[in-house]
Amino acid sequence: MNKKQIISPCLVLVFLLGFVSCDTRQEQRGQRLLDTETAAYADEEVDAQRVKELERHIKKFSDEAEETVKMTGELGIYYRMVALEYMDQEMFGPALDYLFKALEVYPNNHILHYYTGLSLSQYSGAAENAGEREARLREAAYHYQRAVELRSSYFEAHYALAVLYIYELDRLRDAEEHILRALDLRSGDTKSLFLLAHIRVVQRRIEEAVEVYERIIDESSSEEARRRARENLEMLLRGRYNG
C-alpha cells in the first residue's frame, strides 16, 4: 500500500468534517467574537451596524480559517509518516526533526511523545560527549513521562521509563514504580518480570527476586524465557548473579 492510499481516507475525513454544522459553527464564532467586542466596550452595547460588520468578517474569513486548520492537520499527518519511515530505517536524528514538528501540531498525542522518547534514547548513542548523551536521555525520560501523563494505561511508555531509569539514569525507585505499573497493566508480561527480578536483586531483596524467576519458570509460554529464568535463578542462588 503506498502513501497516497494511506493518506486519502484521512484527507477525505478531514474534508468532510469541515462541512459539518457549518452554520452553527459560524454562529458560535460570531457569538464568541461578539463577546470580545462587548468586553472591549465594557457595559456599552454593540450597535447593529457593528454586528453586521462582524458578520461580514466572519463570512469572509471563516472558510479561510477552516482551510488553514485542515491543511495544518494534513501536514501533521505527513510529519508523522516521515518520522515513522525514518524510525523504521533506524535514522533517529532525522526522525526527531519530524517528531518535533508533529508535536507542534499534536502536543497532546501520547504516542508521539513515546516515539520521541524512543528516538531520543536511541539517538543518545550518537552524542559527542557524556553530558550531551545524558541530556538526550533526560529529554527522552520527559517524553516518556509525558506519554504516561496523557495516557496512564500506556504500557510501553511505563516499561520504557523503567528501562531508562535503571540502566541509564540511576533512578532505581522510579524504575520500580513504572515496572510495577506496567505489570498492573499486563500481569504476566515476561520482559517486565525479568526487569522486576533485576530490580529486586539490585535492592538486595533476594527472596523476592527468586519468587519472580520462579513465576517466570511456572507461567511463561516461552521456552527461551523459562531457560533464561532458570539460569538466572541458579546463578542467583550460587551468589554469582550479575544482572
N, C-alpha and C positions, 0 to 999 in steps of 0.2 A: 504493500500500500504506500503510495507516495504522499508527500506533504500536502499537496493540493487536496487530495481526498480526505486527509485528516482534518484540515482546517475548514473546508467548505461547510460542514454542518454547523460548526461553531459560528461562522460568519452569518450563516442564514438565521441562526437563532438570535444572535445579537441584532441583526437587521429587523427581524420580526418584532422583537421586543420594543424596538424604537417606536413602533406604531401602536402599542397597546395603550389605551386610555389617554390618547394624546390630548384631547380637550381637557380632561380632568387634570392632567399634569400641568397644562398651561394655566388653568385656573389657580392651581396651587402655587405655581411660580408667581402669578400675579398677586396673590394674597401676601406671599412672603415678601415680595418686593414692596408692596404697599405698606406692609408693617414697618419696613426700614424707613420708608418715607415719613410715616406718621411719627416714628421715633425722632426723626430729624426735626420735625416741626412741633415737638412737644405736644401740647394739648390742642393745637390747631388742626382743623380738618383739612384734608387734601381735597381741593375742589375737583369738580367733574372734568374740567379740561385737563388737569394733571393726570387723572385716572386714564383718560383716553390716550394721552401721550405715552403713559406707561404701557398700555395695551398695545400700542403700535410698536414700541420697542420689543415687547415680548414676541409679537408676531414675526418681527424681522429677524430676531436673533435666536429664537427658540430652536429652530431647525438646525442652525449652525452649531449651537451648543450640544445638541444631541449627537450630531455627526462627529464632533470633536471627541465626545465621550466614547462613542462607538469605535472610532479609529484608535483611540488610546487602548481600549480593551483588545482590539485585534493586534496591536503592536505588542502588547503584553504576552499574547499567545505565541508570537514569533520569538520573543525573548526566551520564553520557557523552552520552546522546541530547540532552539540553537544551543542553549545551555545543556540540555539533556544529550544532544548529539555530541558535544564536547566531552561530557562526562563519560559517555559510552566509549569514547576513544582515549579515556584517561588523560585528557588535556584539561587539567583542573584550573590552570591560570586563566585561559580564555573562557572557561565555563563560568568562573566567578564574575567576569565582566558582565555577562548577560544575566546571571542570577541577581546581581545587584540592581541592574536595570529593571528586571522583573519585579523585584521587591519595591521599587519606587511606584509601580503600578498596583501591586497587590501586597501591601505591607503587612497584612494580617493573614497571609497564607502560610499555614503551619508546615506544609510540605516543602514550600520554597525555602523556609528557614532551615529545615532539616537538610535539604540538598546543599544549601550554602555552608552549613556546618561541616557536612561530609567533605565538600570540596576544599574547604579551608584546612581541615585535618590532613588531607592528602597533600595539599599544596605546601604545607609546613615543611615538608621534606626538601623543598627547593630553596629554603631560606638561606641567606648568606652567612648568618651567624645565629648564635643561640638566642639572643634577645629577640630577633625578628621571628624566629621559629616559635618561641613561647607566645609572642604577641598574636600570631596567627592561631595558635591552639586556644588561647583565651577567647579570641573572637569566635572561633568555632563553638566553644562552650556557650557563649552568649546566644548564638543562633539555635543551638540545640535546646537551650533553656527556654528561649522564646517559643520554640515549637511546642514544648510541653505546657507552657502557659496558655497558649492558644488552644491546644487540644490535649487535655490531661491524660487521655487514654491512648496517646500515641506511643505504642510500644517501642518502635525502632529508635525514637529520639531518647527515651529513657535508657535503653540499652547502650546507645552510642555515648551518652553522657557518662554512664558508669565506666565504660572502657577508657574514655578520655581522662576522667578524673583519677582512675587508679594507675594507669600506665604512663600517663604523660604529665599530669598536673599535681600529683601527690596530694590528692584530696580524698582520702580513704572514706571518711564519714559520708561525704556527698555521694561517692560511688555506691556505698552501701544503700543509701536512701533510694537511689534510682534503680538499682538492680532489684531491690525488694518490690518497688512499684512495678517494674517490668514483670516480675513473677506473679504479682497480683493479677496482672492482665493476662498472662499466659503461664499458668502454674507449672506446666510440665516442660517448658522450653529448655532444651538441653544446654544450649550455649549460655543461657542465663544461669543455670545451675552450676556449670563449671566456673563461671565468674564468681558466683557467690561462695563456692568452696574455696577459691583462691583468696577471696577477701577474708574468710574465716581463718585461713592459715596465717595470713599476714597479721591478723588480730590476735593470733595465738589461741584461738578458740578451736582447738584441735578436734575435740569430740563432735562439735557441730559440723566441722569440715568432713569428718568421717561419715556422719549421717547423710550429708549431701551427696557424697560419692556413692554411698550405698543406695541412695534413692535413684541415682542415675543408672546404676547397675540393674536395679529391680524394675525400673519403669521405662527406660529408653527403648525405642524401637530400632535404634541404630546399633549394629554390632560394633562399628568403629567407636562410637561413643562409649559403649559399655567396656570395650577393651581399654580405652584411654582412662576411664574412671578406675578400672581395676589396677592399672599400672600406677596411677597417681596415689591411689589408696595404699598400695603396697609400699611405695616409697615413703609415704607419709608415716605409716606405722613403723617403718625402719629408721625414721629420722633423716631421710635423705631427700625429702621433697624440696624442690627449688622453684616451684611455680611453673 
